[in-house]
Amino acid sequence: MSDLLLKREIRKMVRESGFIKNSKMACSIVKVLNMKHKNIDSQKAHKIASEVLA
């Protein structure tokens, strides 16, 4: 999955969750992404989630 698609998916998840953006959400978001998309590199997803949530 490309970086742009990951960023879009993470922003969508945060928006739909209704919670305020918080850097502590990164691990939870990566877990949900791994459940939805089995072929995601977890380290890359965590790095991008941290960037988006910062």
TORVEX-621532 format. One record per atom (N, C-alpha, C, CB): residue in three letters; atom name; x, y, z. Coordinates in steps of 0.05 Angstrom, whole numbers, plus 5000, padded with zeros to 4 digits. Glycine has a CB too. Layout:
# TORVEX-621532
('ALA', 'CA', (X, Y, Z))
...
//
This chain:
# TORVEX-621532
('MET', 'N', (5017, 4977, 5000))
('MET', 'CA', (5000, 5000, 5000))
('MET', 'C', (5018, 5025, 5000))
('MET', 'CB', (4981, 5000, 5024))
('SER', 'N', (5011, 5044, 4983))
('SER', 'CA', (5028, 5067, 4981))
('SER', 'C', (5024, 5086, 5005))
('SER', 'CB', (5022, 5082, 4955))
('ASP', 'N', (5043, 5105, 5008))
('ASP', 'CA', (5042, 5124, 5030))
('ASP', 'C', (5017, 5141, 5029))
('ASP', 'CB', (5067, 5141, 5030))
('LEU', 'N', (5010, 5150, 5005))
('LEU', 'CA', (4987, 5167, 5002))
('LEU', 'C', (4961, 5152, 5010))
('LEU', 'CB', (4984, 5177, 4974))
('LEU', 'N', (4959, 5127, 5002))
('LEU', 'CA', (4935, 5112, 5009))
('LEU', 'C', (4934, 5107, 5040))
('LEU', 'CB', (4935, 5085, 4994))
('LEU', 'N', (4957, 5102, 5052))
('LEU', 'CA', (4958, 5098, 5081))
('LEU', 'C', (4949, 5123, 5095))
('LEU', 'CB', (4986, 5089, 5090))
('LYS', 'N', (4960, 5146, 5087))
('LYS', 'CA', (4952, 5171, 5099))
('LYS', 'C', (4923, 5176, 5097))
('LYS', 'CB', (4968, 5194, 5087))
('ARG', 'N', (4912, 5171, 5073))
('ARG', 'CA', (4883, 5175, 5069))
('ARG', 'C', (4867, 5157, 5086))
('ARG', 'CB', (4876, 5171, 5039))
('GLU', 'N', (4874, 5132, 5088))
('GLU', 'CA', (4860, 5113, 5105))
('GLU', 'C', (4861, 5120, 5135))
('GLU', 'CB', (4871, 5085, 5101))
('ILE', 'N', (4885, 5130, 5144))
('ILE', 'CA', (4888, 5137, 5172))
('ILE', 'C', (4871, 5162, 5178))
('ILE', 'CB', (4918, 5143, 5178))
('ARG', 'N', (4872, 5182, 5160))
('ARG', 'CA', (4855, 5206, 5164))
('ARG', 'C', (4825, 5199, 5165))
('ARG', 'CB', (4860, 5227, 5142))
('LYS', 'N', (4817, 5180, 5148))
('LYS', 'CA', (4789, 5172, 5147))
('LYS', 'C', (4782, 5158, 5173))
('LYS', 'CB', (4785, 5153, 5123))
('MET', 'N', (4799, 5141, 5183))
('MET', 'CA', (4793, 5127, 5208))
('MET', 'C', (4791, 5146, 5231))
('MET', 'CB', (4815, 5106, 5214))
('VAL', 'N', (4808, 5166, 5233))
('VAL', 'CA', (4807, 5186, 5254))
('VAL', 'C', (4782, 5202, 5252))
('VAL', 'CB', (4832, 5204, 5253))
('ARG', 'N', (4775, 5210, 5228))
('ARG', 'CA', (4751, 5226, 5224))
('ARG', 'C', (4726, 5211, 5232))
('ARG', 'CB', (4749, 5235, 5195))
('GLU', 'N', (4725, 5185, 5224))
('GLU', 'CA', (4701, 5169, 5230))
('GLU', 'C', (4700, 5160, 5259))
('GLU', 'CB', (4701, 5144, 5212))
('SER', 'N', (4722, 5160, 5273))
('SER', 'CA', (4722, 5152, 5301))
('SER', 'C', (4709, 5172, 5319))
('SER', 'CB', (4750, 5146, 5311))
('GLY', 'N', (4711, 5198, 5312))
('GLY', 'CA', (4699, 5219, 5328))
('GLY', 'C', (4717, 5229, 5350))
('GLY', 'CB', (4673, 5210, 5339))
('PHE', 'N', (4740, 5216, 5354))
('PHE', 'CA', (4759, 5225, 5374))
('PHE', 'C', (4776, 5247, 5364))
('PHE', 'CB', (4775, 5201, 5384))
('ILE', 'N', (4787, 5263, 5382))
('ILE', 'CA', (4806, 5283, 5375))
('ILE', 'C', (4833, 5270, 5369))
('ILE', 'CB', (4810, 5304, 5399))
('LYS', 'N', (4847, 5281, 5349))
('LYS', 'CA', (4873, 5269, 5341))
('LYS', 'C', (4892, 5269, 5365))
('LYS', 'CB', (4885, 5285, 5317))
('ASN', 'N', (4904, 5246, 5369))
('ASN', 'CA', (4922, 5243, 5392))
('ASN', 'C', (4944, 5224, 5383))
('ASN', 'CB', (4907, 5233, 5418))
('SER', 'N', (4969, 5229, 5390))
('SER', 'CA', (4991, 5212, 5382))
('SER', 'C', (4990, 5185, 5394))
('SER', 'CB', (5018, 5226, 5389))
('LYS', 'N', (4975, 5182, 5416))
('LYS', 'CA', (4973, 5156, 5429))
('LYS', 'C', (4955, 5136, 5413))
('LYS', 'CB', (4962, 5159, 5457))
('MET', 'N', (4940, 5147, 5394))
('MET', 'CA', (4922, 5130, 5377))
('MET', 'C', (4937, 5114, 5356))
('MET', 'CB', (4902, 5148, 5364))
('ALA', 'N', (4963, 5119, 5352))
('ALA', 'CA', (4977, 5107, 5330))
('ALA', 'C', (4977, 5077, 5331))
('ALA', 'CB', (5006, 5117, 5330))
('CYS', 'N', (4982, 5065, 5354))
('CYS', 'CA', (4983, 5036, 5356))
('CYS', 'C', (4956, 5024, 5350))
('CYS', 'CB', (4992, 5028, 5384))
('SER', 'N', (4935, 5036, 5361))
('SER', 'CA', (4908, 5026, 5356))
('SER', 'C', (4900, 5027, 5327))
('SER', 'CB', (4887, 5041, 5373))
('ILE', 'N', (4908, 5049, 5314))
('ILE', 'CA', (4902, 5052, 5285))
('ILE', 'C', (4916, 5031, 5269))
('ILE', 'CB', (4909, 5080, 5276))
('VAL', 'N', (4941, 5026, 5276))
('VAL', 'CA', (4957, 5005, 5261))
('VAL', 'C', (4944, 4978, 5265))
('VAL', 'CB', (4986, 5005, 5270))
('LYS', 'N', (4935, 4972, 5289))
('LYS', 'CA', (4921, 4946, 5293))
('LYS', 'C', (4897, 4943, 5276))
('LYS', 'CB', (4914, 4943, 5323))
('VAL', 'N', (4881, 4964, 5274))
('VAL', 'CA', (4856, 4963, 5258))
('VAL', 'C', (4864, 4961, 5228))
('VAL', 'CB', (4839, 4988, 5262))
('LEU', 'N', (4884, 4975, 5220))
('LEU', 'CA', (4893, 4973, 5192))
('LEU', 'C', (4903, 4945, 5185))
('LEU', 'CB', (4916, 4993, 5186))
('ASN', 'N', (4916, 4932, 5204))
('ASN', 'CA', (4925, 4905, 5199))
('ASN', 'C', (4902, 4886, 5197))
('ASN', 'CB', (4944, 4896, 5222))
('MET', 'N', (4880, 4891, 5211))
('MET', 'CA', (4856, 4874, 5209))
('MET', 'C', (4843, 4878, 5182))
('MET', 'CB', (4837, 4880, 5232))
('LYS', 'N', (4842, 4903, 5173))
('LYS', 'CA', (4828, 4909, 5148))
('LYS', 'C', (4845, 4900, 5124))
('LYS', 'CB', (4822, 4939, 5146))
('HIS', 'N', (4870, 4906, 5124))
('HIS', 'CA', (4888, 4900, 5102))
('HIS', 'C', (4911, 4883, 5112))
('HIS', 'CB', (4899, 4927, 5089))
('LYS', 'N', (4912, 4858, 5104))
('LYS', 'CA', (4931, 4839, 5114))
('LYS', 'C', (4960, 4844, 5103))
('LYS', 'CB', (4923, 4811, 5107))
('ASN', 'N', (4962, 4857, 5081))
('ASN', 'CA', (4988, 4860, 5068))
('ASN', 'C', (5003, 4886, 5074))
('ASN', 'CB', (4985, 4857, 5038))
('ILE', 'N', (4997, 4899, 5097))
('ILE', 'CA', (5009, 4925, 5104))
('ILE', 'C', (5034, 4920, 5120))
('ILE', 'CB', (4989, 4942, 5120))
('ASP', 'N', (5055, 4935, 5114))
('ASP', 'CA', (5079, 4935, 5130))
('ASP', 'C', (5073, 4951, 5156))
('ASP', 'CB', (5104, 4947, 5114))
('SER', 'N', (5074, 4938, 5179))
('SER', 'CA', (5066, 4951, 5204))
('SER', 'C', (5084, 4973, 5212))
('SER', 'CB', (5065, 4930, 5226))
('GLN', 'N', (5110, 4970, 5208))
('GLN', 'CA', (5129, 4992, 5215))
('GLN', 'C', (5124, 5017, 5199))
('GLN', 'CB', (5158, 4982, 5211))
('LYS', 'N', (5120, 5013, 5173))
('LYS', 'CA', (5114, 5036, 5155))
('LYS', 'C', (5087, 5049, 5163))
('LYS', 'CB', (5113, 5026, 5126))
('ALA', 'N', (5067, 5033, 5169))
('ALA', 'CA', (5041, 5044, 5177))
('ALA', 'C', (5043, 5059, 5203))
('ALA', 'CB', (5021, 5021, 5180))
('HIS', 'N', (5059, 5049, 5222))
('HIS', 'CA', (5062, 5062, 5248))
('HIS', 'C', (5076, 5089, 5244))
('HIS', 'CB', (5078, 5045, 5268))
('LYS', 'N', (5096, 5090, 5227))
('LYS', 'CA', (5111, 5115, 5222))
('LYS', 'C', (5093, 5135, 5210))
('LYS', 'CB', (5136, 5109, 5204))
('ILE', 'N', (5077, 5128, 5190))
('ILE', 'CA', (5059, 5146, 5177))
('ILE', 'C', (5037, 5155, 5196))
('ILE', 'CB', (5047, 5134, 5152))
('ALA', 'N', (5026, 5136, 5212))
('ALA', 'CA', (5005, 5144, 5231))
('ALA', 'C', (5016, 5164, 5251))
('ALA', 'CB', (4995, 5119, 5246))
('SER', 'N', (5040, 5161, 5260))
('SER', 'CA', (5052, 5180, 5279))
('SER', 'C', (5055, 5207, 5266))
('SER', 'CB', (5080, 5170, 5288))
('GLU', 'N', (5062, 5208, 5241))
('GLU', 'CA', (5065, 5233, 5226))
('GLU', 'C', (5038, 5247, 5224))
('GLU', 'CB', (5077, 5229, 5198))
('VAL', 'N', (5017, 5232, 5216))
('VAL', 'CA', (4991, 5243, 5212))
('VAL', 'C', (4979, 5253, 5238))
('VAL', 'CB', (4973, 5222, 5199))
('LEU', 'N', (4984, 5239, 5260))
('LEU', 'CA', (4972, 5246, 5285))
('LEU', 'C', (4988, 5266, 5301))
('LEU', 'CB', (4969, 5221, 5302))
('ALA', 'N', (5011, 5274, 5291))
('ALA', 'CA', (5028, 5293, 5306))
('ALA', 'C', (5017, 5321, 5304))
('ALA', 'CB', (5056, 5293, 5295))
//
